[in-house]
Amino acid sequence: MTELTVKPLSTMAELHQVQKIESAVWHMDPIPVHQTFTALNNGGILLGAYDGALMVGYLYSFAGFKDGISYLCSHMMGILPAYQTSGLGVRLKLKQAEIASRMGYRMITWTFDPLESQNAYLNLNKLEAVGSWYKANYYGSMQDDLNQGLPSDRIHMTWDIIRSTSKPAVHFQEEYVLLDGDRYGAPVIKTAFYTADFLIDNAYFVAIPRNFQKVKQTNFELAKEWRMKTRNVFQQLFERGFQAVDLLRSDEGYSYYVFTK
């Protein structure tokens, strides 16, 4: 592995390289080049990550507009497996924010599977973005290897790229855990979920597996149980005005979402 670099992409040849990475990572038909090229030339940003001259990852985003507000919609990231622990995810997102800010954007949005702890840690802890709402089965039935067979639930992320202050740290409190994992790897909704008064000053915690894909591969019924039970708790929190603000890692095989108002 040589020095890894990240740069904007613009040529058709580069866009075709992105398609190859997309197919290798997601195992589905890639986005047509004419679509990425059009998005790129109308407010979008497409970044490539390189090991020397070899493209090993990408980040694709396009212009968004809703309720009178313009923003950058970050749609898809793909990094080859051998490079997924190299820090490229953070580097791609930070370069995206740098370029977006120069273009006049103030906000970047995207969605992700809330049970993927590595993505949640990147989004909430490293980037300090905020989870603002939850949608059950957002994309309907998906056939790629990561999503096949489960409802495509998603958390919507909002990243204020102009904000200069960090989010205040929140310390773990056992009594405010609404859903935890037991010693057998199963999700357990805690009594606190049914008795909580959901005060504005409190932080609440929701467990997810550290490696959800491993759960899917070894016990698919257990994976479905995690999806449905976390959905119940997540929906209640978002409906009550809470936001996902951080992800805390533990030594017990679980990570914990932090929700505050």
C-alpha positions as CSV (number, residue, x, y, z in Angstrom):
1,M,0.0,0.0,0.0
2,T,1.4,3.4,-1.1
3,E,0.3,6.8,0.2
4,L,-3.5,7.0,-0.1
5,T,-4.9,10.2,-1.7
6,V,-8.4,11.7,-2.3
7,K,-9.3,13.9,-5.2
8,P,-12.3,15.2,-7.2
9,L,-13.3,13.2,-10.3
10,S,-14.5,14.7,-13.6
11,T,-13.6,12.6,-16.6
12,M,-15.7,9.8,-18.2
13,A,-12.8,7.4,-17.7
14,E,-12.8,8.1,-14.0
15,L,-16.6,7.7,-13.8
16,H,-16.3,4.3,-15.4
17,Q,-13.7,3.4,-12.8
18,V,-16.2,4.4,-10.1
19,Q,-18.7,1.9,-11.6
20,K,-16.2,-0.9,-11.2
21,I,-15.7,0.0,-7.5
22,E,-19.4,0.2,-7.0
23,S,-20.0,-3.2,-8.5
24,A,-17.2,-4.8,-6.5
25,V,-18.4,-3.3,-3.1
26,W,-22.2,-3.4,-3.5
27,H,-22.6,-6.3,-5.9
28,M,-25.4,-4.7,-7.9
29,D,-25.7,-2.8,-11.1
30,P,-23.8,0.5,-10.9
31,I,-25.4,3.9,-11.4
32,P,-25.3,4.9,-15.1
33,V,-22.4,7.1,-16.0
34,H,-24.7,9.6,-17.8
35,Q,-26.5,10.2,-14.4
36,T,-23.3,10.7,-12.3
37,F,-21.9,12.9,-15.0
38,T,-25.0,15.1,-15.1
39,A,-25.1,15.3,-11.3
40,L,-21.4,16.2,-11.2
41,N,-22.0,19.1,-13.6
42,N,-25.1,20.4,-11.7
43,G,-23.8,21.0,-8.2
44,G,-22.8,17.4,-7.4
45,I,-19.4,16.2,-6.1
46,L,-17.7,12.9,-6.9
47,L,-14.5,12.0,-5.1
48,G,-12.1,9.2,-5.7
49,A,-9.7,7.5,-3.3
50,Y,-6.4,6.2,-4.7
51,D,-3.6,3.8,-3.6
52,G,-1.0,5.2,-6.0
53,A,-2.7,5.1,-9.4
54,L,-5.3,2.5,-8.3
55,M,-8.8,3.7,-7.4
56,V,-9.9,2.0,-4.2
57,G,-12.9,4.0,-3.2
58,Y,-15.3,6.8,-4.1
59,L,-18.0,9.1,-2.6
60,Y,-20.9,10.3,-4.8
61,S,-23.2,13.2,-4.0
62,F,-25.6,15.5,-5.8
63,A,-27.5,18.8,-5.3
64,G,-30.6,18.7,-3.1
65,F,-33.4,21.1,-2.5
66,K,-36.3,21.0,-0.1
67,D,-38.5,23.5,1.8
68,G,-36.6,26.4,0.3
69,I,-33.2,25.1,1.4
70,S,-30.3,23.9,-0.8
71,Y,-28.0,21.2,0.5
72,L,-25.7,18.5,-0.8
73,C,-27.2,15.0,-0.8
74,S,-24.4,12.4,-0.2
75,H,-25.8,9.3,-1.8
76,M,-23.2,6.6,-1.9
77,M,-19.8,5.6,-0.7
78,G,-17.8,2.6,-1.7
79,I,-14.4,1.4,-0.5
80,L,-12.7,-1.8,-1.4
81,P,-12.7,-4.3,1.5
82,A,-8.9,-4.2,1.9
83,Y,-9.0,-0.4,2.6
84,Q,-12.1,-0.2,4.8
85,T,-10.2,0.2,8.0
86,S,-7.6,2.7,6.5
87,G,-9.5,5.9,7.5
88,L,-10.5,6.6,4.0
89,G,-14.2,7.0,5.0
90,V,-13.4,10.0,7.2
91,R,-11.0,11.5,4.6
92,L,-13.6,11.2,1.8
93,K,-16.2,12.9,3.9
94,L,-13.9,15.7,5.1
95,K,-12.8,16.4,1.5
96,Q,-16.5,16.4,0.5
97,A,-17.3,19.0,3.2
98,E,-14.3,21.1,2.2
99,I,-15.4,21.3,-1.4
100,A,-19.1,21.7,-0.6
101,S,-18.3,24.6,1.6
102,R,-16.3,26.3,-1.1
103,M,-19.3,25.8,-3.5
104,G,-21.6,27.6,-1.0
105,Y,-23.3,24.6,0.7
106,R,-23.9,24.8,4.4
107,M,-25.3,21.3,5.0
108,I,-24.8,17.7,3.8
109,T,-27.4,15.0,4.2
110,W,-27.5,11.3,3.8
111,T,-29.1,8.1,5.1
112,F,-27.6,4.9,6.5
113,D,-28.6,1.6,8.1
114,P,-28.8,2.3,11.9
115,L,-27.6,-1.3,12.7
116,E,-24.2,-0.8,10.9
117,S,-22.1,0.3,13.8
118,Q,-19.0,1.2,11.8
119,N,-21.0,3.7,9.7
120,A,-22.8,5.0,12.8
121,Y,-19.5,5.7,14.5
122,L,-18.1,7.5,11.5
123,N,-21.3,9.6,11.1
124,L,-21.9,10.5,14.7
125,N,-18.6,10.4,16.5
126,K,-16.0,11.2,13.8
127,L,-18.0,13.7,11.7
128,E,-20.3,14.9,14.5
129,A,-23.3,14.8,12.2
130,V,-26.8,14.4,13.7
131,G,-29.4,11.8,13.1
132,S,-32.6,13.7,12.6
133,W,-35.3,11.2,11.6
134,Y,-36.0,7.5,11.0
135,K,-37.8,5.8,8.2
136,A,-38.9,2.1,8.2
137,N,-38.1,0.2,5.0
138,Y,-37.0,3.5,3.3
139,Y,-35.8,2.0,0.0
140,G,-38.2,-1.0,0.0
141,S,-36.7,-4.4,-0.9
142,M,-33.0,-4.2,-1.7
143,Q,-31.1,-7.1,-3.3
144,D,-27.4,-6.2,-2.6
145,D,-25.4,-8.4,-0.3
146,L,-25.5,-6.0,2.7
147,N,-29.2,-5.3,2.6
148,Q,-30.9,-8.4,1.1
149,G,-33.6,-10.0,3.1
150,L,-34.2,-7.2,5.7
151,P,-36.4,-4.1,5.7
152,S,-34.2,-1.2,4.5
153,D,-34.7,1.0,7.6
154,R,-32.6,4.2,7.6
155,I,-31.6,7.1,9.8
156,H,-31.4,10.5,8.0
157,M,-28.2,12.4,8.8
158,T,-27.7,16.1,8.8
159,W,-24.2,17.5,8.8
160,D,-23.8,21.2,9.5
161,I,-20.4,21.8,7.7
162,I,-20.2,25.5,8.8
163,R,-20.6,24.8,12.6
164,S,-17.2,25.3,14.3
165,T,-18.1,24.1,17.9
166,S,-18.0,20.4,18.9
167,K,-21.0,18.7,20.4
168,P,-20.9,18.3,24.2
169,A,-19.8,14.9,25.5
170,V,-22.4,12.7,27.0
171,H,-21.4,10.0,29.5
172,F,-23.0,6.5,29.6
173,Q,-25.7,6.0,32.2
174,E,-27.0,2.5,32.7
175,E,-30.4,3.6,34.0
176,Y,-31.2,5.4,30.8
177,V,-30.5,2.4,28.5
178,L,-33.8,1.7,26.6
179,L,-32.6,-1.3,24.7
180,D,-29.6,-3.5,25.4
181,G,-28.1,-6.8,24.2
182,D,-28.0,-9.8,26.5
183,R,-25.1,-12.3,26.9
184,Y,-26.6,-14.5,24.1
185,G,-26.5,-11.6,21.6
186,A,-30.2,-10.9,21.6
187,P,-31.9,-7.5,21.9
188,V,-33.8,-6.7,25.1
189,I,-36.1,-3.8,25.5
190,K,-35.5,-2.5,29.0
191,T,-38.1,-1.5,31.6
192,A,-36.8,2.1,31.2
193,F,-38.3,2.2,27.8
194,Y,-41.8,1.8,29.2
195,T,-41.3,3.9,32.3
196,A,-39.2,6.8,30.9
197,D,-40.6,10.3,31.1
198,F,-38.3,11.4,28.2
199,L,-37.3,14.6,29.9
200,I,-35.4,17.1,27.8
201,D,-32.4,17.1,30.1
202,N,-31.8,13.3,29.9
203,A,-29.8,11.4,27.4
204,Y,-31.0,7.9,26.4
205,F,-29.0,5.0,25.0
206,V,-29.8,2.2,22.5
207,A,-27.6,-0.8,21.9
208,I,-26.8,-2.3,18.5
209,P,-24.4,-5.1,17.6
210,R,-20.8,-4.3,17.0
211,N,-20.9,-6.4,13.8
212,F,-24.4,-6.7,12.4
213,Q,-23.3,-8.4,9.2
214,K,-21.9,-11.2,11.3
215,V,-25.2,-11.5,13.1
216,K,-27.0,-11.8,9.7
217,Q,-24.6,-14.5,8.5
218,T,-24.9,-16.6,11.6
219,N,-28.5,-16.1,12.8
220,F,-30.8,-14.4,10.3
221,E,-33.8,-14.6,12.6
222,L,-31.8,-12.8,15.3
223,A,-30.9,-10.1,12.8
224,K,-34.6,-9.6,12.0
225,E,-35.3,-9.3,15.8
226,W,-32.6,-6.6,16.1
227,R,-34.2,-4.7,13.2
228,M,-37.7,-4.8,14.6
229,K,-36.9,-4.0,18.2
230,T,-34.5,-1.2,17.5
231,R,-37.0,0.2,15.0
232,N,-39.6,0.4,17.8
233,V,-37.3,2.3,20.2
234,F,-35.8,4.5,17.5
235,Q,-39.2,5.6,16.2
236,Q,-40.4,6.5,19.7
237,L,-37.3,8.6,20.4
238,F,-37.4,10.5,17.1
239,E,-41.2,11.1,17.4
240,R,-40.6,12.6,20.8
241,G,-38.1,15.1,19.4
242,F,-34.8,13.4,20.3
243,Q,-31.9,13.2,17.9
244,A,-29.0,10.7,17.6
245,V,-25.9,12.6,18.5
246,D,-23.2,10.0,19.2
247,L,-22.2,6.4,19.3
248,L,-20.3,4.9,22.3
249,R,-18.4,1.7,22.0
250,S,-18.2,-0.9,24.8
251,D,-16.2,-4.0,25.5
252,E,-19.2,-6.2,25.6
253,G,-19.8,-6.6,21.9
254,Y,-22.3,-3.7,21.6
255,S,-22.2,-0.1,20.7
256,Y,-24.7,2.5,22.1
257,Y,-26.5,5.3,20.4
258,V,-26.8,8.5,22.4
259,F,-30.1,10.4,22.0
260,T,-30.6,13.9,23.3
261,K,-32.8,16.9,22.6
